[in-house]
């Protein structure tokens, strides 16, 4: 009994500081945000914030399906995920595999990783200039091939895509580094055995590399998803969600509700939406971590 | 004893030389033109003035949180009057140092609430119209247009000049350069009353009057007479170097070019009103140097202080008693355009809130997709404060 009490005391000593920090900096703000999302202008509990936000054209604008951008921040976030997620994941994997046995591969990887090290605000400004008509590197390349040049972030049809492609450059370093580390953990003997059995490099890639990189892929996908859902800084500095809301995203809309309209109830609703989405996205990672522990 | 003496001297020095912080919206060349005013004040009073640059858009985010914590980032803050109107409880009343009798009629209307003055009007800038380089016009034998048809003809002529990217340069950034052009069209083709009605919310953005004025603008946009929106200081240099023919900008442009004497300006033919953009400021209640801040306010609200500012170019005094000879030549030309036209408040600064960034953003869309005018007007109507 005494031993059990002492053990409990020891456990508490280790758990309490972390638990306290989580309670103050995670639990309290989360609960406060959730309750705030149900408080109306008159201070009474209501669902009106949810009704207003979910029916707002800033969040979902179905007219976009007839006339083009904007589609609303929520759909823009989904588009971001649909394009950016596979692009960065496959690009990172592809680069990790081809740079694995190349001389100077580490230096190239470090250069690619620079995009990740850079503050995203700076990254956003660079993305803006990359797609600018007069000084942008993208237009310089297009010009060489005689293709149309324009400020891609200025047009509703291309603003969001420009930001997505620009951020692919910034984020690809993340998946590249994780996949590079993952590749080092695969024993060379597997490939040697497969080679003796006459397997082609393509077969080895699909039957050995990809399955053994599954835990890494789960982490890459989850972390990228979380990043995409809370994307803010790049959009804020590059386009401010424009033109005409064509590149607006949820986090920017939350900022607008909160700090331009000073309507914290509506801002809290968007925060809850983002939190719920990130929870859904985080489930595979948590499950995968659990499987590994078993 | 000796140590105590040294300590006393240090303490006295600190107490004698008070220091205040002024928050200004200017940077670069615009800020350089304000520094002589600070120097003149420091020389006169011995009060040190530190300046910090914050855009009004950023202050709109920062100040409410600061006020809630009973703090202020500066002792004198330049800010929109639409913001001040909602924050008089956080501002010091300045009725004792800002006297309406010293001012041009109506200059203090926007900072007077329930008969009390909570801010002050510094100098003003006007948004007179399209600027051109006199040497450029002389080179091609051009003259400022007197009618709408002549204006369109001028733009058509400019469009076919080899090497010119577009007849009119469009400034971008946060978005206000596009809103200034749009307001000029609204005032010219809808009349000065339209500007006032839009500010007051007395007329719909989908009304015939607005539509008629905006149609004139979209006609020019569809013809490709305007460039894409480009960062306004970058495009200013490009326009000055001859890559564009005209540039719509406020009168502060005269302080931003190498040779202000080469500048010419014309309003849209038939224009009867001009946005008179006064820079307003206030003293926050949470300032720790209210007395010194009030002395600075009194200086900026005096003919003495504003004379120093207007001499730098690009500014127009709002107080009485500033001699005409204090203005550079080009500013006196701008002043001529003001004769017989109504001075008006800035549209988006006056409405403020979430509508202002929405207005800027919608205009960015209109600039590249003028055929979506209906969408733009519908959104602007939806976003208007209820």
Boltz contact constraints between the chains, C-beta under 6 A:
constraints:
  - contact:
      token1: [A, 151]
      token2: [B, 228]
      max_distance: 6.0
  - contact:
      token1: [A, 154]
      token2: [B, 228]
      max_distance: 6.0
  - contact:
      token1: [A, 154]
      token2: [B, 229]
      max_distance: 6.0
  - contact:
      token1: [A, 154]
      token2: [B, 368]
      max_distance: 6.0
  - contact:
      token1: [A, 155]
      token2: [B, 368]
      max_distance: 6.0
  - contact:
      token1: [A, 156]
      token2: [B, 365]
      max_distance: 6.0
  - contact:
      token1: [A, 242]
      token2: [B, 361]
      max_distance: 6.0
  - contact:
      token1: [A, 242]
      token2: [B, 364]
      max_distance: 6.0
  - contact:
      token1: [A, 243]
      token2: [B, 364]
      max_distance: 6.0
  - contact:
      token1: [A, 243]
      token2: [B, 365]
      max_distance: 6.0
  - contact:
      token1: [A, 244]
      token2: [B, 361]
      max_distance: 6.0
  - contact:
      token1: [A, 244]
      token2: [B, 362]
      max_distance: 6.0
  - contact:
      token1: [A, 244]
      token2: [B, 365]
      max_distance: 6.0
  - contact:
      token1: [A, 259]
      token2: [B, 61]
      max_distance: 6.0
  - contact:
      token1: [A, 260]
      token2: [B, 354]
      max_distance: 6.0
  - contact:
      token1: [A, 261]
      token2: [B, 354]
      max_distance: 6.0
